[in-house]
């Protein structure tokens, strides 16, 4: 087996600079925040995989149900030669799409984009082993910055699954959809996974599970800052909070100081204080309605071609086509 091709547009040094800039901006803001992208070191990624298997966390199962039912239809509609996946490309969901496109007879190339070179290389090798003859062209990059550098032979389908689009606030989503549209030729495709608005109790449970796995995942961002920024946060000083913001229609994850906190971030020469009860926002996870998704896609130059939900109407996959 030959080695996968990797284009590196984001080095570890780039990532470190970005973390320092975002950490300074977020920790000096009012209210304080950090970016959810920093959850996903090796420990955080393992914790998230555990979260996807929890009984309360339905999105992964719901999206998989749709893909099992619709992957062959997606292949037939798109005739895609290349599958571009934003996020690691080793999951079962990826393989459902790859297998459907291969069986349809059009697939020649897989283009996974991820911020982690090691995760990307491992995923690419696994795909190459299971799909002999498939070209795998990985891109080490950030989907908010490097979409314009995506390779792949048209017609392509860009898959952005898992509801990750919900981690972007509306202005960021507008920029993201426009960036995807700019890189695609007319007639190419975007396959988008979106979690849907539903009973807030169901939503909150999905982000505050009984076993406390999501709480550990949330506090892991403090450990990442301790390691990468030579900070001295004590994760036990913070309680995990998940709440439904009805006005914005998103879940917010926060870390709430259970006592007054003073921490030093040596890499930034920054002292950070939290009053008891003060919160650090670590993630938003927007939930969607069909009309909102269609409106945002249309504004960016797409037409909504298909809309599928799981049997319980909890999650949606939309297939949108780039228009002139």
C-alpha positions as protocol buffer text, in pm:
chain_id: "A"
residue {
  index: 1
  type: UNK
  ca { x: 0 y: 0 z: 0 }
}
residue {
  index: 2
  type: UNK
  ca { x: 137 y: 342 z: -92 }
}
residue {
  index: 3
  type: UNK
  ca { x: 138 y: 626 z: 159 }
}
residue {
  index: 4
  type: UNK
  ca { x: -152 y: 872 z: 150 }
}
residue {
  index: 5
  type: UNK
  ca { x: -83 y: 1217 z: 4 }
}
residue {
  index: 6
  type: UNK
  ca { x: -102 y: 1491 z: 268 }
}
residue {
  index: 7
  type: UNK
  ca { x: -122 y: 1866 z: 206 }
}
residue {
  index: 8
  type: UNK
  ca { x: -25 y: 2048 z: 526 }
}
residue {
  index: 9
  type: UNK
  ca { x: -177 y: 2395 z: 558 }
}
residue {
  index: 10
  type: UNK
  ca { x: -186 y: 2398 z: 939 }
}
residue {
  index: 11
  type: UNK
  ca { x: 132 y: 2313 z: 1130 }
}
residue {
  index: 12
  type: UNK
  ca { x: 154 y: 2248 z: 1505 }
}
residue {
  index: 13
  type: UNK
  ca { x: 316 y: 2592 z: 1533 }
}
residue {
  index: 14
  type: UNK
  ca { x: 19 y: 2750 z: 1354 }
}
residue {
  index: 15
  type: UNK
  ca { x: -220 y: 2572 z: 1590 }
}
residue {
  index: 16
  type: UNK
  ca { x: -23 y: 2691 z: 1893 }
}
residue {
  index: 17
  type: UNK
  ca { x: -32 y: 3053 z: 1774 }
}
residue {
  index: 18
  type: UNK
  ca { x: -407 y: 3027 z: 1715 }
}
residue {
  index: 19
  type: UNK
  ca { x: -466 y: 2878 z: 2061 }
}
residue {
  index: 20
  type: UNK
  ca { x: -271 y: 3157 z: 2229 }
}
residue {
  index: 21
  type: UNK
  ca { x: -458 y: 3427 z: 2037 }
}
residue {
  index: 22
  type: UNK
  ca { x: -801 y: 3274 z: 2102 }
}
residue {
  index: 23
  type: UNK
  ca { x: -723 y: 3201 z: 2465 }
}
residue {
  index: 24
  type: UNK
  ca { x: -618 y: 3560 z: 2529 }
}
residue {
  index: 25
  type: UNK
  ca { x: -926 y: 3696 z: 2353 }
}
residue {
  index: 26
  type: UNK
  ca { x: -1164 y: 3461 z: 2532 }
}
residue {
  index: 27
  type: UNK
  ca { x: -1016 y: 3473 z: 2883 }
}
residue {
  index: 28
  type: UNK
  ca { x: -1012 y: 3855 z: 2883 }
}
residue {
  index: 29
  type: UNK
  ca { x: -1366 y: 3889 z: 2741 }
}
residue {
  index: 30
  type: UNK
  ca { x: -1682 y: 3952 z: 2939 }
}
residue {
  index: 31
  type: UNK
  ca { x: -1831 y: 3696 z: 2964 }
}
residue {
  index: 32
  type: UNK
  ca { x: -1532 y: 3465 z: 2926 }
}
residue {
  index: 33
  type: UNK
  ca { x: -1521 y: 3198 z: 2655 }
}
residue {
  index: 34
  type: UNK
  ca { x: -1293 y: 2947 z: 2485 }
}
residue {
  index: 35
  type: UNK
  ca { x: -1330 y: 2783 z: 2144 }
}
residue {
  index: 36
  type: UNK
  ca { x: -1468 y: 2426 z: 2135 }
}
residue {
  index: 37
  type: UNK
  ca { x: -1198 y: 2325 z: 1884 }
}
residue {
  index: 38
  type: UNK
  ca { x: -960 y: 2291 z: 2180 }
}
residue {
  index: 39
  type: UNK
  ca { x: -1162 y: 2003 z: 2330 }
}
residue {
  index: 40
  type: UNK
  ca { x: -1016 y: 1761 z: 2083 }
}
residue {
  index: 41
  type: UNK
  ca { x: -673 y: 1656 z: 2198 }
}
residue {
  index: 42
  type: UNK
  ca { x: -619 y: 1277 z: 2224 }
}
residue {
  index: 43
  type: UNK
  ca { x: -802 y: 1255 z: 2559 }
}
residue {
  index: 44
  type: UNK
  ca { x: -1085 y: 1480 z: 2442 }
}
residue {
  index: 45
  type: UNK
  ca { x: -1130 y: 1284 z: 2120 }
}
residue {
  index: 46
  type: UNK
  ca { x: -1154 y: 958 z: 2317 }
}
residue {
  index: 47
  type: UNK
  ca { x: -1407 y: 1113 z: 2554 }
}
residue {
  index: 48
  type: UNK
  ca { x: -1616 y: 1236 z: 2263 }
}
residue {
  index: 49
  type: UNK
  ca { x: -1618 y: 888 z: 2110 }
}
residue {
  index: 50
  type: UNK
  ca { x: -1748 y: 765 z: 2445 }
}
residue {
  index: 51
  type: UNK
  ca { x: -2016 y: 1036 z: 2442 }
}
residue {
  index: 52
  type: UNK
  ca { x: -2143 y: 921 z: 2101 }
}
residue {
  index: 53
  type: UNK
  ca { x: -2221 y: 580 z: 2254 }
}
residue {
  index: 54
  type: UNK
  ca { x: -2414 y: 714 z: 2555 }
}
residue {
  index: 55
  type: UNK
  ca { x: -2788 y: 644 z: 2567 }
}
residue {
  index: 56
  type: UNK
  ca { x: -2866 y: 1017 z: 2603 }
}
residue {
  index: 57
  type: UNK
  ca { x: -2661 y: 1120 z: 2300 }
}
residue {
  index: 58
  type: UNK
  ca { x: -2887 y: 1046 z: 2005 }
}
residue {
  index: 59
  type: UNK
  ca { x: -2730 y: 1254 z: 1717 }
}
residue {
  index: 60
  type: UNK
  ca { x: -2470 y: 997 z: 1608 }
}
residue {
  index: 61
  type: UNK
  ca { x: -2724 y: 713 z: 1594 }
}
residue {
  index: 62
  type: UNK
  ca { x: -2986 y: 927 z: 1425 }
}
residue {
  index: 63
  type: UNK
  ca { x: -2747 y: 1046 z: 1153 }
}
residue {
  index: 64
  type: UNK
  ca { x: -2622 y: 694 z: 1094 }
}
residue {
  index: 65
  type: UNK
  ca { x: -2983 y: 576 z: 1050 }
}
residue {
  index: 66
  type: UNK
  ca { x: -3033 y: 831 z: 773 }
}
residue {
  index: 67
  type: UNK
  ca { x: -2707 y: 739 z: 599 }
}
residue {
  index: 68
  type: UNK
  ca { x: -2785 y: 368 z: 609 }
}
residue {
  index: 69
  type: UNK
  ca { x: -3117 y: 442 z: 440 }
}
residue {
  index: 70
  type: UNK
  ca { x: -2998 y: 711 z: 196 }
}
residue {
  index: 71
  type: UNK
  ca { x: -2631 y: 656 z: 105 }
}
residue {
  index: 72
  type: UNK
  ca { x: -2715 y: 476 z: -220 }
}
residue {
  index: 73
  type: UNK
  ca { x: -2956 y: 756 z: -313 }
}
residue {
  index: 74
  type: UNK
  ca { x: -2689 y: 1018 z: -236 }
}
residue {
  index: 75
  type: UNK
  ca { x: -2448 y: 835 z: -466 }
}
residue {
  index: 76
  type: UNK
  ca { x: -2704 y: 816 z: -746 }
}
residue {
  index: 77
  type: UNK
  ca { x: -2801 y: 1183 z: -714 }
}
residue {
  index: 78
  type: UNK
  ca { x: -2448 y: 1322 z: -702 }
}
residue {
  index: 79
  type: UNK
  ca { x: -2249 y: 1088 z: -932 }
}
residue {
  index: 80
  type: UNK
  ca { x: -1957 y: 1211 z: -722 }
}
residue {
  index: 81
  type: UNK
  ca { x: -1604 y: 1116 z: -822 }
}
residue {
  index: 82
  type: UNK
  ca { x: -1459 y: 1259 z: -500 }
}
residue {
  index: 83
  type: UNK
  ca { x: -1590 y: 1256 z: -143 }
}
residue {
  index: 84
  type: UNK
  ca { x: -1452 y: 1549 z: 56 }
}
residue {
  index: 85
  type: UNK
  ca { x: -1506 y: 1510 z: 430 }
}
residue {
  index: 86
  type: UNK
  ca { x: -1455 y: 1797 z: 672 }
}
residue {
  index: 87
  type: UNK
  ca { x: -1343 y: 1617 z: 987 }
}
residue {
  index: 88
  type: UNK
  ca { x: -1167 y: 1288 z: 1040 }
}
residue {
  index: 89
  type: UNK
  ca { x: -1240 y: 1031 z: 772 }
}
residue {
  index: 90
  type: UNK
  ca { x: -1226 y: 695 z: 946 }
}
residue {
  index: 91
  type: UNK
  ca { x: -1574 y: 671 z: 1092 }
}
residue {
  index: 92
  type: UNK
  ca { x: -1846 y: 425 z: 997 }
}
residue {
  index: 93
  type: UNK
  ca { x: -2049 y: 711 z: 849 }
}
residue {
  index: 94
  type: UNK
  ca { x: -1767 y: 791 z: 608 }
}
residue {
  index: 95
  type: UNK
  ca { x: -1753 y: 429 z: 499 }
}
residue {
  index: 96
  type: UNK
  ca { x: -2125 y: 419 z: 431 }
}
residue {
  index: 97
  type: UNK
  ca { x: -2078 y: 702 z: 180 }
}
residue {
  index: 98
  type: UNK
  ca { x: -1757 y: 564 z: 31 }
}
residue {
  index: 99
  type: UNK
  ca { x: -1911 y: 220 z: -18 }
}
residue {
  index: 100
  type: UNK
  ca { x: -2224 y: 364 z: -177 }
}
residue {
  index: 101
  type: UNK
  ca { x: -2023 y: 578 z: -420 }
}
residue {
  index: 102
  type: UNK
  ca { x: -1793 y: 286 z: -504 }
}
residue {
  index: 103
  type: UNK
  ca { x: -2090 y: 58 z: -566 }
}
residue {
  index: 104
  type: UNK
  ca { x: -2241 y: 329 z: -785 }
}
residue {
  index: 105
  type: UNK
  ca { x: -1922 y: 318 z: -992 }
}
residue {
  index: 106
  type: UNK
  ca { x: -1815 y: 682 z: -978 }
}
residue {
  index: 107
  type: UNK
  ca { x: -1580 y: 708 z: -679 }
}
residue {
  index: 108
  type: UNK
  ca { x: -1211 y: 767 z: -752 }
}
residue {
  index: 109
  type: UNK
  ca { x: -1087 y: 987 z: -466 }
}
residue {
  index: 110
  type: UNK
  ca { x: -1137 y: 1057 z: -96 }
}
residue {
  index: 111
  type: UNK
  ca { x: -1028 y: 1394 z: 47 }
}
residue {
  index: 112
  type: UNK
  ca { x: -1042 y: 1409 z: 429 }
}
residue {
  index: 113
  type: UNK
  ca { x: -965 y: 1737 z: 606 }
}
residue {
  index: 114
  type: UNK
  ca { x: -863 y: 1742 z: 971 }
}
residue {
  index: 115
  type: UNK
  ca { x: -653 y: 1958 z: 1204 }
}
residue {
  index: 116
  type: UNK
  ca { x: -453 y: 1661 z: 1335 }
}
residue {
  index: 117
  type: UNK
  ca { x: -182 y: 1521 z: 1104 }
}
residue {
  index: 118
  type: UNK
  ca { x: -153 y: 1198 z: 1305 }
}
residue {
  index: 119
  type: UNK
  ca { x: -528 y: 1134 z: 1314 }
}
residue {
  index: 120
  type: UNK
  ca { x: -554 y: 1214 z: 945 }
}
residue {
  index: 121
  type: UNK
  ca { x: -269 y: 982 z: 848 }
}
residue {
  index: 122
  type: UNK
  ca { x: -411 y: 698 z: 1057 }
}
residue {
  index: 123
  type: UNK
  ca { x: -758 y: 745 z: 908 }
}
residue {
  index: 124
  type: UNK
  ca { x: -626 y: 770 z: 554 }
}
residue {
  index: 125
  type: UNK
  ca { x: -424 y: 449 z: 586 }
}
residue {
  index: 126
  type: UNK
  ca { x: -728 y: 263 z: 721 }
}
residue {
  index: 127
  type: UNK
  ca { x: -941 y: 382 z: 430 }
}
residue {
  index: 128
  type: UNK
  ca { x: -672 y: 290 z: 175 }
}
residue {
  index: 129
  type: UNK
  ca { x: -648 y: -59 z: 321 }
}
residue {
  index: 130
  type: UNK
  ca { x: -1024 y: -113 z: 300 }
}
residue {
  index: 131
  type: UNK
  ca { x: -1077 y: 54 z: -40 }
}
residue {
  index: 132
  type: UNK
  ca { x: -796 y: -72 z: -266 }
}
residue {
  index: 133
  type: UNK
  ca { x: -727 y: 157 z: -561 }
}
residue {
  index: 134
  type: UNK
  ca { x: -895 y: 459 z: -404 }
}
residue {
  index: 135
  type: UNK
  ca { x: -682 y: 774 z: -412 }
}
residue {
  index: 136
  type: UNK
  ca { x: -668 y: 936 z: -69 }
}
residue {
  index: 137
  type: UNK
  ca { x: -554 y: 1299 z: -61 }
}
residue {
  index: 138
  type: UNK
  ca { x: -559 y: 1431 z: 295 }
}
residue {
  index: 139
  type: UNK
  ca { x: -556 y: 1798 z: 392 }
}
residue {
  index: 140
  type: UNK
  ca { x: -424 y: 1910 z: 731 }
}
residue {
  index: 141
  type: UNK
  ca { x: -619 y: 2227 z: 786 }
}
residue {
  index: 142
  type: UNK
  ca { x: -901 y: 2412 z: 960 }
}
residue {
  index: 143
  type: UNK
  ca { x: -1240 y: 2407 z: 787 }
}
residue {
  index: 144
  type: UNK
  ca { x: -1290 y: 2771 z: 886 }
}
residue {
  index: 145
  type: UNK
  ca { x: -972 y: 2878 z: 701 }
}
residue {
  index: 146
  type: UNK
  ca { x: -852 y: 2635 z: 436 }
}
residue {
  index: 147
  type: UNK
  ca { x: -1154 y: 2534 z: 227 }
}
residue {
  index: 148
  type: UNK
  ca { x: -1021 y: 2719 z: -75 }
}
residue {
  index: 149
  type: UNK
  ca { x: -727 y: 2477 z: -88 }
}
residue {
  index: 150
  type: UNK
  ca { x: -930 y: 2157 z: -119 }
}
residue {
  index: 151
  type: UNK
  ca { x: -827 y: 1919 z: -399 }
}
residue {
  index: 152
  type: UNK
  ca { x: -1047 y: 1660 z: -570 }
}
residue {
  index: 153
  type: UNK
  ca { x: -1183 y: 1595 z: -918 }
}
residue {
  index: 154
  type: UNK
  ca { x: -1536 y: 1720 z: -994 }
}
residue {
  index: 155
  type: UNK
  ca { x: -1807 y: 1633 z: -941 }
}
residue {
  index: 156
  type: UNK
  ca { x: -1741 y: 1639 z: -567 }
}
residue {
  index: 157
  type: UNK
  ca { x: -1965 y: 1604 z: -266 }
}
residue {
  index: 158
  type: UNK
  ca { x: -1845 y: 1785 z: 46 }
}
residue {
  index: 159
  type: UNK
  ca { x: -1970 y: 1611 z: 360 }
}
residue {
  index: 160
  type: UNK
  ca { x: -1994 y: 1805 z: 687 }
}
residue {
  index: 161
  type: UNK
  ca { x: -2156 y: 1562 z: 925 }
}
residue {
  index: 162
  type: UNK
  ca { x: -2224 y: 1513 z: 1294 }
}
residue {
  index: 163
  type: UNK
  ca { x: -2404 y: 1843 z: 1351 }
}
residue {
  index: 164
  type: UNK
  ca { x: -2068 y: 2020 z: 1383 }
}
residue {
  index: 165
  type: UNK
  ca { x: -2212 y: 2315 z: 1189 }
}
residue {
  index: 166
  type: UNK
  ca { x: -2400 y: 2395 z: 1511 }
}
residue {
  index: 167
  type: UNK
  ca { x: -2075 y: 2493 z: 1683 }
}
residue {
  index: 168
  type: UNK
  ca { x: -2062 y: 2801 z: 1461 }
}
residue {
  index: 169
  type: UNK
  ca { x: -2262 y: 3112 z: 1545 }
}
residue {
  index: 170
  type: UNK
  ca { x: -2477 y: 3252 z: 1259 }
}
residue {
  index: 171
  type: UNK
  ca { x: -2210 y: 3491 z: 1126 }
}
residue {
  index: 172
  type: UNK
  ca { x: -1955 y: 3207 z: 1121 }
}
residue {
  index: 173
  type: UNK
  ca { x: -2203 y: 2978 z: 946 }
}
residue {
  index: 174
  type: UNK
  ca { x: -2263 y: 3238 z: 676 }
}
residue {
  index: 175
  type: UNK
  ca { x: -1888 y: 3261 z: 617 }
}
residue {
  index: 176
  type: UNK
  ca { x: -1854 y: 2883 z: 616 }
}
residue {
  index: 177
  type: UNK
  ca { x: -2133 y: 2821 z: 363 }
}
residue {
  index: 178
  type: UNK
  ca { x: -1999 y: 3097 z: 138 }
}
residue {
  index: 179
  type: UNK
  ca { x: -1649 y: 2946 z: 157 }
}
residue {
  index: 180
  type: UNK
  ca { x: -1779 y: 2603 z: 59 }
}
residue {
  index: 181
  type: UNK
  ca { x: -1974 y: 2755 z: -229 }
}
residue {
  index: 182
  type: UNK
  ca { x: -1662 y: 2939 z: -353 }
}
residue {
  index: 183
  type: UNK
  ca { x: -1459 y: 2619 z: -372 }
}
residue {
  index: 184
  type: UNK
  ca { x: -1730 y: 2422 z: -554 }
}
residue {
  index: 185
  type: UNK
  ca { x: -1819 y: 2444 z: -920 }
}
residue {
  index: 186
  type: UNK
  ca { x: -2181 y: 2488 z: -1023 }
}
residue {
  index: 187
  type: UNK
  ca { x: -2357 y: 2154 z: -988 }
}
residue {
  index: 188
  type: UNK
  ca { x: -2135 y: 2015 z: -712 }
}
residue {
  index: 189
  type: UNK
  ca { x: -2278 y: 1913 z: -374 }
}
residue {
  index: 190
  type: UNK
  ca { x: -2280 y: 1979 z: 0 }
}
residue {
  index: 191
  type: UNK
  ca { x: -2408 y: 1707 z: 236 }
}
residue {
  index: 192
  type: UNK
  ca { x: -2485 y: 1865 z: 573 }
}
residue {
  index: 193
  type: UNK
  ca { x: -2580 y: 1709 z: 906 }
}
residue {
  index: 194
  type: UNK
  ca { x: -2794 y: 1924 z: 1139 }
}
residue {
  index: 195
  type: UNK
  ca { x: -2942 y: 1845 z: 1478 }
}
residue {
  index: 196
  type: UNK
  ca { x: -3302 y: 1966 z: 1499 }
}
residue {
  index: 197
  type: UNK
  ca { x: -3491 y: 2176 z: 1753 }
}
residue {
  index: 198
  type: UNK
  ca { x: -3681 y: 1949 z: 1993 }
}
residue {
  index: 199
  type: UNK
  ca { x: -3786 y: 1911 z: 2357 }
}
residue {
  index: 200
  type: UNK
  ca { x: -3526 y: 2106 z: 2559 }
}
residue {
  index: 201
  type: UNK
  ca { x: -3518 y: 1828 z: 2820 }
}
residue {
  index: 202
  type: UNK
  ca { x: -3400 y: 1580 z: 2556 }
}
residue {
  index: 203
  type: UNK
  ca { x: -3140 y: 1828 z: 2433 }
}
residue {
  index: 204
  type: UNK
  ca { x: -3000 y: 1909 z: 2776 }
}
residue {
  index: 205
  type: UNK
  ca { x: -2971 y: 1540 z: 2867 }
}
residue {
  index: 206
  type: UNK
  ca { x: -2766 y: 1482 z: 2553 }
}
residue {
  index: 207
  type: UNK
  ca { x: -2510 y: 1734 z: 2684 }
}
residue {
  index: 208
  type: UNK
  ca { x: -2532 y: 1646 z: 3054 }
}
residue {
  index: 209
  type: UNK
  ca { x: -2533 y: 1268 z: 3074 }
}
residue {
  index: 210
  type: UNK
  ca { x: -2592 y: 1071 z: 3392 }
}
residue {
  index: 211
  type: UNK
  ca { x: -2246 y: 913 z: 3384 }
}
residue {
  index: 212
  type: UNK
  ca { x: -2070 y: 1250 z: 3375 }
}
residue {
  index: 213
  type: UNK
  ca { x: -1873 y: 1178 z: 3057 }
}
residue {
  index: 214
  type: UNK
  ca { x: -1970 y: 1510 z: 2898 }
}
residue {
  index: 215
  type: UNK
  ca { x: -1871 y: 1692 z: 3217 }
}
residue {
  index: 216
  type: UNK
  ca { x: -1526 y: 1534 z: 3197 }
}
residue {
  index: 217
  type: UNK
  ca { x: -1507 y: 1624 z: 2827 }
}
residue {
  index: 218
  type: UNK
  ca { x: -1597 y: 1983 z: 2907 }
}
residue {
  index: 219
  type: UNK
  ca { x: -1338 y: 2018 z: 3184 }
}
residue {
  index: 220
  type: UNK
  ca { x: -1073 y: 1869 z: 2955 }
}
residue {
  index: 221
  type: UNK
  ca { x: -1041 y: 2209 z: 2785 }
}
residue {
  index: 222
  type: UNK
  ca { x: -880 y: 2333 z: 3108 }
}
residue {
  index: 223
  type: UNK
  ca { x: -626 y: 2051 z: 3094 }
}
residue {
  index: 224
  type: UNK
  ca { x: -547 y: 2143 z: 2734 }
}
residue {
  index: 225
  type: UNK
  ca { x: -482 y: 2503 z: 2840 }
}
residue {
  index: 226
  type: UNK
  ca { x: -269 y: 2383 z: 3132 }
}
residue {
  index: 227
  type: UNK
  ca { x: -53 y: 2176 z: 2898 }
}
residue {
  index: 228
  type: UNK
  ca { x: -38 y: 2403 z: 2593 }
}
residue {
  index: 229
  type: UNK
  ca { x: -28 y: 2740 z: 2770 }
}
residue {
  index: 230
  type: UNK
  ca { x: 148 y: 2645 z: 3094 }
}
residue {
  index: 231
  type: UNK
  ca { x: -163 y: 2742 z: 3291 }
}
residue {
  index: 232
  type: UNK
  ca { x: -255 y: 2619 z: 3637 }
}
residue {
  index: 233
  type: UNK
  ca { x: -632 y: 2576 z: 3625 }
}
residue {
  index: 234
  type: UNK
  ca { x: -771 y: 2313 z: 3865 }
}
residue {
  index: 235
  type: UNK
  ca { x: -1056 y: 2136 z: 3681 }
}
residue {
  index: 236
  type: UNK
  ca { x: -1215 y: 2055 z: 4018 }
}
residue {
  index: 237
  type: UNK
  ca { x: -1276 y: 2428 z: 4066 }
}
residue {
  index: 238
  type: UNK
  ca { x: -1540 y: 2417 z: 3792 }
}
residue {
  index: 239
  type: UNK
  ca { x: -1878 y: 2249 z: 3752 }
}
residue {
  index: 240
  type: UNK
  ca { x: -2015 y: 2139 z: 3415 }
}
residue {
  index: 241
  type: UNK
  ca { x: -2325 y: 2329 z: 3301 }
}
residue {
  index: 242
  type: UNK
  ca { x: -2544 y: 2258 z: 2997 }
}
residue {
  index: 243
  type: UNK
  ca { x: -2845 y: 2478 z: 2930 }
}
residue {
  index: 244
  type: UNK
  ca { x: -3091 y: 2553 z: 2652 }
}
residue {
  index: 245
  type: UNK
  ca { x: -3090 y: 2908 z: 2514 }
}
residue {
  index: 246
  type: UNK
  ca { x: -3444 y: 2931 z: 2377 }
}
residue {
  index: 247
  type: UNK
  ca { x: -3390 y: 3269 z: 2210 }
}
residue {
  index: 248
  type: UNK
  ca { x: -3088 y: 3153 z: 2007 }
}
residue {
  index: 249
  type: UNK
  ca { x: -3211 y: 2792 z: 1983 }
}
residue {
  index: 250
  type: UNK
  ca { x: -2881 y: 2645 z: 2089 }
}
residue {
  index: 251
  type: UNK
  ca { x: -2732 y: 2446 z: 2374 }
}
residue {
  index: 252
  type: UNK
  ca { x: -2460 y: 2623 z: 2569 }
}
residue {
  index: 253
  type: UNK
  ca { x: -2192 y: 2433 z: 2756 }
}
residue {
  index: 254
  type: UNK
  ca { x: -2022 y: 2625 z: 3031 }
}
residue {
  index: 255
  type: UNK
  ca { x: -1781 y: 2572 z: 3317 }
}
residue {
  index: 256
  type: UNK
  ca { x: -1902 y: 2742 z: 3636 }
}
residue {
  index: 257
  type: UNK
  ca { x: -1656 y: 2833 z: 3911 }
}
residue {
  index: 258
  type: UNK
  ca { x: -1768 y: 2661 z: 4233 }
}
residue {
  index: 259
  type: UNK
  ca { x: -1540 y: 2890 z: 4438 }
}
residue {
  index: 260
  type: UNK
  ca { x: -1334 y: 3202 z: 4368 }
}
residue {
  index: 261
  type: UNK
  ca { x: -1059 y: 3107 z: 4122 }
}
residue {
  index: 262
  type: UNK
  ca { x: -724 y: 3267 z: 4046 }
}
residue {
  index: 263
  type: UNK
  ca { x: -519 y: 3110 z: 3768 }
}
residue {
  index: 264
  type: UNK
  ca { x: -202 y: 3209 z: 3589 }
}
residue {
  index: 265
  type: UNK
  ca { x: -151 y: 3144 z: 3218 }
}
residue {
  index: 266
  type: UNK
  ca { x: 226 y: 3161 z: 3187 }
}
residue {
  index: 267
  type: UNK
  ca { x: 245 y: 3147 z: 2807 }
}
residue {
  index: 268
  type: UNK
  ca { x: 31 y: 3461 z: 2791 }
}
residue {
  index: 269
  type: UNK
  ca { x: 170 y: 3623 z: 3107 }
}
residue {
  index: 270
  type: UNK
  ca { x: -195 y: 3652 z: 3205 }
}
residue {
  index: 271
  type: UNK
  ca { x: -370 y: 3626 z: 3541 }
}
residue {
  index: 272
  type: UNK
  ca { x: -730 y: 3511 z: 3519 }
}
residue {
  index: 273
  type: UNK
  ca { x: -985 y: 3545 z: 3798 }
}
residue {
  index: 274
  type: UNK
  ca { x: -1332 y: 3396 z: 3832 }
}
residue {
  index: 275
  type: UNK
  ca { x: -1578 y: 3498 z: 4097 }
}
residue {
  index: 276
  type: UNK
  ca { x: -1773 y: 3214 z: 4257 }
}
residue {
  index: 277
  type: UNK
  ca { x: -2054 y: 3130 z: 4013 }
}
residue {
  index: 278
  type: UNK
  ca { x: -1884 y: 3302 z: 3716 }
}
residue {
  index: 279
  type: UNK
  ca { x: -1894 y: 3097 z: 3398 }
}
residue {
  index: 280
  type: UNK
  ca { x: -1663 y: 3019 z: 3106 }
}
residue {
  index: 281
  type: UNK
  ca { x: -1855 y: 2937 z: 2786 }
}
residue {
  index: 282
  type: UNK
  ca { x: -1690 y: 2646 z: 2609 }
}
residue {
  index: 283
  type: UNK
  ca { x: -1936 y: 2558 z: 2333 }
}
residue {
  index: 284
  type: UNK
  ca { x: -2258 y: 2648 z: 2161 }
}
residue {
  index: 285
  type: UNK
  ca { x: -2441 y: 2377 z: 1969 }
}
residue {
  index: 286
  type: UNK
  ca { x: -2714 y: 2528 z: 1754 }
}
residue {
  index: 287
  type: UNK
  ca { x: -3024 y: 2329 z: 1668 }
}
residue {
  index: 288
  type: UNK
  ca { x: -3203 y: 2386 z: 1340 }
}
residue {
  index: 289
  type: UNK
  ca { x: -3535 y: 2398 z: 1160 }
}
residue {
  index: 290
  type: UNK
  ca { x: -3568 y: 2314 z: 790 }
}
residue {
  index: 291
  type: UNK
  ca { x: -3665 y: 2666 z: 690 }
}
residue {
  index: 292
  type: UNK
  ca { x: -3359 y: 2811 z: 862 }
}
residue {
  index: 293
  type: UNK
  ca { x: -3119 y: 2564 z: 699 }
}
residue {
  index: 294
  type: UNK
  ca { x: -3274 y: 2630 z: 359 }
}
residue {
  index: 295
  type: UNK
  ca { x: -3252 y: 3006 z: 406 }
}
residue {
  index: 296
  type: UNK
  ca { x: -2883 y: 2995 z: 500 }
}
residue {
  index: 297
  type: UNK
  ca { x: -2794 y: 2761 z: 215 }
}
residue {
  index: 298
  type: UNK
  ca { x: -2984 y: 2971 z: -40 }
}
residue {
  index: 299
  type: UNK
  ca { x: -2809 y: 3289 z: 78 }
}
residue {
  index: 300
  type: UNK
  ca { x: -2472 y: 3123 z: 11 }
}
residue {
  index: 301
  type: UNK
  ca { x: -2558 y: 3006 z: -341 }
}
residue {
  index: 302
  type: UNK
  ca { x: -2701 y: 2659 z: -288 }
}
residue {
  index: 303
  type: UNK
  ca { x: -3039 y: 2507 z: -358 }
}
residue {
  index: 304
  type: UNK
  ca { x: -3174 y: 2249 z: -114 }
}
residue {
  index: 305
  type: UNK
  ca { x: -3215 y: 1934 z: -322 }
}
residue {
  index: 306
  type: UNK
  ca { x: -3311 y: 1674 z: -59 }
}
residue {
  index: 307
  type: UNK
  ca { x: -3400 y: 1682 z: 311 }
}
residue {
  index: 308
  type: UNK
  ca { x: -3402 y: 1359 z: 509 }
}
residue {
  index: 309
  type: UNK
  ca { x: -3464 y: 1294 z: 879 }
}
residue {
  index: 310
  type: UNK
  ca { x: -3436 y: 989 z: 1099 }
}
residue {
  index: 311
  type: UNK
  ca { x: -3752 y: 799 z: 1190 }
}
residue {
  index: 312
  type: UNK
  ca { x: -3805 y: 1009 z: 1505 }
}
residue {
  index: 313
  type: UNK
  ca { x: -3742 y: 1345 z: 1337 }
}
residue {
  index: 314
  type: UNK
  ca { x: -3450 y: 1429 z: 1564 }
}
residue {
  index: 315
  type: UNK
  ca { x: -3174 y: 1489 z: 1309 }
}
residue {
  index: 316
  type: UNK
  ca { x: -3157 y: 1590 z: 942 }
}
residue {
  index: 317
  type: UNK
  ca { x: -2929 y: 1539 z: 647 }
}
residue {
  index: 318
  type: UNK
  ca { x: -2963 y: 1792 z: 368 }
}
residue {
  index: 319
  type: UNK
  ca { x: -2818 y: 1755 z: 21 }
}
residue {
  index: 320
  type: UNK
  ca { x: -2765 y: 2094 z: -141 }
}
residue {
  index: 321
  type: UNK
  ca { x: -2640 y: 2176 z: -490 }
}
residue {
  index: 322
  type: UNK
  ca { x: -2423 y: 2470 z: -589 }
}
residue {
  index: 323
  type: UNK
  ca { x: -2612 y: 2698 z: -829 }
}
residue {
  index: 324
  type: UNK
  ca { x: -2487 y: 2980 z: -1056 }
}
